[in-house]
Each structure stands twice: as C-alpha cells, then as structure tokens.
Amino acid sequence: MQRSNRHKTIIQAVAGGETVTIASLSRLTGASAVTIRRDLTELAAIGAVTRTHGGARRAQQRGVPMPFAARSEADHDLKAALAAVASTLVADDDAVVVDNGTTCLAVARVLAGRPVTALALSLHAAAALAARPGATVVVPGGVVETDTYAFGGASAVEAVRDFRADVAVLGACSASVTQGLTSTTYDDAALKRAVLASATRRVLVTSPEKLARSSAFRFGDAGDLTHLVTGVDAPPDVLDAFRAEGVEVHLAEVRAGG
C-alpha cells in the first residue's frame, strides 16, 4: 500500500475514537510495524492522530481538554523519560512550582524524596511529592477540579504570585513558536501565566506532538521559557525555532508510542 493510502487508512481506522494498536494497523495496511511507527510519527506531527503507548487514537480537537485518566494512560515510558531529564534541571534546596497535568505528575514522582520546597498545583502532584520524606510540599488552596484534581481560581493564582520560585516545571496543552504557549481553559492559562512570572527558570516539559498544534487560550511566548524538555522525535526545525528564541532544549531518548 502506498504511503498516502496508508495514512488515509490509519486516519480512518482511528476515527471512531478508540485506541488502535500498531499490530492492528500493520494487519490492516499490510505494512511492517516499523513502517507504521514512522507513519504515526508523521501523522502526529501534523496533528492528524494522537500517539499512544503502542498505537494511536483520533486527534484531539483543538481547544477540547482530554480526560485526565485518558491522558494518564498515554506514553508512560516517554513521560518517565521526560521527567528524569526535567528533574536534572531542579537543584537540591530549590523552590519549585510543579504544574498540573500528567507529565508534570511524572516529574513530581521523580522529585519525591529530594530536598526541595515545592508548590504543587494539583493534589496528584502534591501526593506524589509527599510520598517520601525529603520535600516540603505546599498547595495553593482554592477550587479543586473534579477530573484533574488541579487547583484553580483566584486563590491559586495569588498563591503562585506570592511564591518566589527558582524553577517552574510547566506543562502545556500546546506549544508553538508561532502560536505561543496555550491551554484549553481560561483559568489554566491564567494560572500558568502567573507561574511564568514567578520563576527564574521556566521549564516546559512536553511530548513532541504538542509542539505541532495550538489550543484556545494563550499564556505566553516560546521565548518566556528558559528550557524545553521533549522527546527525540520532535521535528528538528521546531527545536531549532525554540533555540532561536533563546530556549535551551533537552531531549529524552524515548520515542512517543514506543
């Protein structure tokens, strides 16, 4: 099957919303697993599909937040690798903001037991950080979202503004040099904007697929970051664009969807 026909077949296969495995797509197209992985990387880079661990699903529509549980299931190995790299940018005794989201939760797990003072922006991250002795863990208070256990509202923004961070570990629904750093909700964008203003070092930790799309609410520019941590299959031209904005790029040696 020709490449263009394979891509069309893959997009149609995931259109129902369920995750489709690489093995299933290989049987459907007659292509090898290696070829399917390459196809999925290309399709994810243009926002046509979303990579998952061992397969793909329909691309998330712009501006629509995915359920926390669904995000938690995707790309476990990649998130762990990203977290390991991001943790090296946090020094002992740093004051650190840990953003909400599943990738930042992975960072919180790696930081557990480290002698840091952490402002956790979700109950998930707070619990992970406090699971072992070592870190001083603070939460902002205010409203807690039902699905994500993330803090939001004016109280959370005020707490972030009053916290002088050495480093902020940020997630983003989307990140682009041309479109900026964006989120799917107004409140989350407002909180992330406060985080950017509160920290000396601002580390965005994100999967490569999020560097190829945009969401509804903008909270900053690429140049507002000091560091980007992403995967090795991020497009080289996108990484070069971040570097041109003065952002230090760190790559985790794991590919999405493995």
N, C-alpha and C positions, 0 to 999 in steps of 0.2 A: 504494500500500500504506500502511495506517495506521501511525503511529509504533510502537505496541505490537507490531504484527505484524512490522515491520521489525526491531525489537530482537530479537524471538524468532528470526527468520530469521538474523540476524547471529550470535547466540549458537550456534545450531545449526551454522552454516557453519564456525565456528572450533573446534567441539567435538573434531574429530579431532586437534588439536594442531599442525597445520601453520599457518604464517602465510598469511592470506588478504588479498589486496590490496584497496585501495579500489575499483579498477576492477572487480574480480570481484564485490565486494559490490554495486556500483552496477548491474551487469548482472543480478545475482540478484534484487534488490529493485525494480529499475526507478526507483530514486531517483538524484538527481544526486550527484556526488562531494562537493559542499558539504554536502548533507544527510547523507551517510554519515559524513563527518568529524565533524559535530555529533553524530550518533548514537554514534559511537565514543567521543567525549569524555564523553558522558553515561554510557555503559556502563562505561567505565574508572573513572569517578568512584565508582561503586558496587561496583567490583571484579568486574564480570561478564565483562570481557575485558581483555586487556593490549594497549596500543597498541604498534605497531612502526613503523619507518620505512616509510610508505606503506601501512599496513594494520593488521591486528590478529591476535592469536592467542588461544587459550584462556587464561583467567585462571589464574595460578599458584596452586596450592592453598596454603592457609595453612601456614606452617612448613616448606615444602619449598624448599631452595635451588635456584636455576636454575643450569645450567652456565655457566661464565664465557664461553665462546665465544658462547652464545646471547644473553647479556646484552650482550656487546660489539657485536653486530650491530644492536641496537635503538637507535633515536633518536640517531644520530650528530650531527645538527645541534643537537638540543636539548642534548646533553651538552657539545658545544663551546661553546654559548652560556652554559650554566650555569658552565662552567669559566672563561670570560672574566670573568663577573661575580664569581665567587668569588676570582679572582686579585687583584682590586682591593682585597680585604679583607686581603691579605698585603702588608706593607710591606717594602722592602729592609732587609736585615740582621735580619729576624725569624727566630726559631727556630720552625719549623713542623712539626707532625705531619701527614703525609699518609696517610690511612686506605687500606685495601684497597678493591677494587671498581672497576667500570668508570667510574663518574662521577668518582671521585677520581683515577683514572688520567688522565682528560681534564684535570683540574686540574694534575696533575704535568707534563703536556706543556706547558701554558701557563707554568708556573713555571720550566721549564728555561731556564738562562742567567741567571736572576735571582740576585742576591747574598743568598741565604738559607741557613740551616742547616736541613736537612730530615731528619727521621726518617721513612723510608718503610716502611710496614707491609706492602708486597708487593714482590717482585722486579720486577714490571711497573712499579710506580711508581718504584722505585729506578733502573731502566734509563732510564726517560723523563727523570727529573730529571738524570741524569748524562750525557745525550746531548749536552749543550752545556756548555762551560766557564762557571762562574759560581757554581753552588750547591755547598755542601758537603753531601754525601749520606751518611747513616748508616743502617745497617739493624740491627734488633734481634738477629738471630741466632735460634737455636732451630729449631723444626719449620717446614717449608715445605709448604703444602698442594699436592697434585698438580694439581688443576684450576685453582686461582686464583693459585698462587704466593704466597699470603698467608702471613705469619708468624703463628704461634700458639703457645699453650702458656705455661708459667710464665716462660720466658726473655723472651718478647716483652712480657709484662705487666710484668716487672721493669724492662726497658729503658725502657718508656714512663714508669713511675713515677720513674725517675732522670733523665728528660729534662724540663726546665722550659721549656715551650713558650709563646711569645707567642700563637700561634694554632694551633688544630687544625682541619683540614679533614676532616670526617666524612661517611661515607655511612651509610645505614640501609636495611635491608630494608623497614621500615615506620616511619611516624612519625605519631603522633596525639596531640592534646592530651588526650584522654580515656584512651587506652590506653598512652600513653608512647612512647618510642623503643625499637624492638625489632629483633631479629635472628633469623635462622633457626637459629643454632647457639649452644650454651652458651659455647664458647670465644671466639667472636667477640664475644659480648655482654660477656664478662669483659674482653676487651682494650679494647673501646670504653668501658667504664666507667672503666678506668684513663686513657684518653685524656681523657675529660671532666674528670677530677680534675687532670690535668697542665697544662691550658692556661688562659690568661687569657681569650682569645677563642675561642669554640667555634662553628664554622660548619658547619651541616648543609647539604649540597648534594644535592638530591634531585629527581627528577621528580615532577610533580603526582600521578601515580597512586599513589605510595607514601604520600601523605597521607590515603588513603582506606581503609587496611587495617592489619592488625596481624599480627605474627609471634609465635613461641612464647616467645622469651627477651628479657626487658626489661632495658635497660641504663641507662635514665634517663628523666627527665621532659622535657616540652617546655620548661619553664622553666629547665632546665640549659643550654640553648643561649643564645648571645648573638645569633646571626644565623641566618636561614634563607634559602637561595638556592634558588628553584624557578622554574617556568615560569609564563607569564601566564595559562594556562588552569587554574591551581589554583583551586578554589572560593573565592569571596570570604569566605564565612563561616568556612572553615577558616583562611584567612590572618588574619582578624580575631581568631580564637581564639588563634593564636600570638602576635599582637601584644599581646593582653590578658595574656599570660604574660611580657611584657617582652622579647619576641624582635623584633629588627629584621629586617624582611622585605625581600628584594631579588629582583626579578623579571627573568628573562631573556626577551627579546622574541622567543621562538621557541616554537611550539606542538608538543606531542608528536605524532609520526607524520606531521608536515608534509605 
